[in-house]
Amino acid sequence: STAISDAGLTKQTLYEVERSNFNRDTYDRAIDSMDAVNFEIQGLIHQAWGRL
């Protein structure tokens, strides 16, 4: 997304940049997408470890 790209230009992650530096809707959608991916990865790790 544009928000992720713009954060990368400042050498920061999306979680490190200030929300006020972006269009709020774009930022919120990007955070929602990143959170969904991260939670899915976390679930896969817990499953592999047998910690459902």
Backbone bond lengths (Angstrom), bond angles and torsions (degrees), N, CA, C in turn:
res aa  C-N    CA-C-N  psi(-1)  N-CA   C-N-CA  omega(-1)  CA-C   N-CA-C  phi
1 S - - - 1.455 - - 1.523 109.65 -
2 T 1.278 115.57 166.90 1.453 121.29 178.40 1.522 111.09 -62.27
3 A 1.323 117.25 -39.11 1.465 120.60 -179.05 1.526 111.00 -63.00
4 I 1.323 117.29 -41.63 1.464 121.10 179.42 1.527 109.71 -66.34
5 S 1.305 116.62 -43.20 1.461 121.27 178.70 1.527 111.06 -62.02
6 D 1.316 116.69 -45.75 1.462 120.77 -179.65 1.530 111.24 -64.78
7 A 1.321 117.43 -38.36 1.460 120.50 177.23 1.526 109.48 -63.84
8 G 1.317 117.07 -40.38 1.460 121.64 179.32 1.518 112.56 -62.79
9 L 1.321 116.56 -33.03 1.461 119.89 178.32 1.523 111.85 -63.52
10 T 1.327 116.77 -26.94 1.467 121.26 177.79 1.524 111.03 -95.06
11 K 1.338 116.03 7.15 1.466 122.94 -179.68 1.525 111.52 59.13
12 Q 1.331 115.10 40.40 1.455 122.20 177.02 1.520 108.82 -129.42
13 T 1.315 115.27 158.00 1.457 118.66 173.04 1.520 108.84 -82.70
14 L 1.293 115.87 167.97 1.461 120.45 177.94 1.522 110.77 -62.41
15 Y 1.318 116.37 -30.59 1.457 120.95 -179.69 1.532 112.43 -74.08
16 E 1.317 118.01 -18.58 1.464 122.06 -177.84 1.525 113.89 -92.39
17 V 1.313 117.44 -25.21 1.467 119.71 -176.27 1.530 110.07 -78.46
18 E 1.311 114.67 158.23 1.462 120.74 177.94 1.524 110.02 -79.61
19 R 1.316 115.72 134.46 1.468 120.86 179.67 1.528 110.96 -59.60
20 S 1.317 115.73 -32.85 1.471 120.04 -176.84 1.528 112.96 -67.48
21 N 1.344 117.60 -13.23 1.464 120.91 179.27 1.528 112.66 -81.75
22 F 1.324 117.62 -4.21 1.463 122.20 -174.44 1.513 110.45 -129.70
23 N 1.315 114.57 164.46 1.456 119.91 168.02 1.527 106.17 -61.95
24 R 1.310 117.06 126.30 1.477 120.88 -173.24 1.521 113.24 -58.51
25 D 1.322 117.06 -42.21 1.472 119.87 -179.40 1.519 111.33 -65.54
26 T 1.324 116.84 -41.68 1.465 120.73 179.09 1.521 110.08 -63.86
27 Y 1.327 116.10 -45.98 1.465 121.23 179.84 1.536 110.47 -61.32
28 D 1.328 116.90 -46.25 1.475 120.74 -178.33 1.526 111.38 -62.61
29 R 1.331 117.33 -40.89 1.467 120.12 177.96 1.520 110.81 -64.49
30 A 1.330 116.99 -41.27 1.461 120.67 179.77 1.527 111.08 -64.93
31 I 1.327 116.96 -43.52 1.471 120.78 178.13 1.526 110.24 -63.22
32 D 1.317 117.49 -43.10 1.468 120.81 177.94 1.525 111.20 -59.22
33 S 1.323 116.69 -42.72 1.465 120.74 179.16 1.519 111.35 -65.87
34 M 1.323 116.97 -45.02 1.467 120.64 179.73 1.529 111.02 -63.69
35 D 1.323 116.58 -42.05 1.468 120.36 178.73 1.523 110.98 -62.54
36 A 1.319 116.91 -41.78 1.466 120.42 179.91 1.526 111.13 -61.68
37 V 1.322 116.62 -44.14 1.464 120.95 178.61 1.532 109.81 -63.92
38 N 1.331 116.45 -46.27 1.464 119.87 -178.63 1.522 112.24 -62.79
39 F 1.324 117.89 -40.31 1.465 120.73 178.52 1.525 111.29 -67.37
40 E 1.321 116.98 -35.61 1.460 120.11 177.01 1.529 110.40 -65.75
41 I 1.315 117.12 -43.85 1.468 120.83 177.15 1.521 110.20 -62.09
42 Q 1.314 117.09 -43.54 1.460 121.21 178.78 1.531 110.63 -59.60
43 G 1.320 117.35 -42.84 1.453 121.27 177.54 1.520 112.39 -61.98
44 L 1.325 117.19 -40.71 1.468 120.99 178.44 1.531 111.19 -65.43
45 I 1.321 116.37 -38.73 1.470 119.99 177.85 1.524 109.69 -65.36
46 H 1.311 117.19 -46.44 1.459 120.39 179.23 1.525 111.29 -61.93
47 Q 1.304 117.06 -37.57 1.468 120.98 177.85 1.513 110.04 -64.80
48 A 1.325 116.98 -43.41 1.475 120.92 179.98 1.524 110.97 -64.50
49 W 1.314 116.99 -33.15 1.456 121.96 179.93 1.531 111.91 -83.41
50 G 1.334 116.76 -7.30 1.458 121.03 -178.33 1.508 112.94 77.46
51 R 1.314 117.07 27.37 1.483 122.52 -178.65 1.516 109.65 -114.90
52 L 1.274 116.63 64.70 1.457 119.80 179.43 1.487 107.22 -76.63
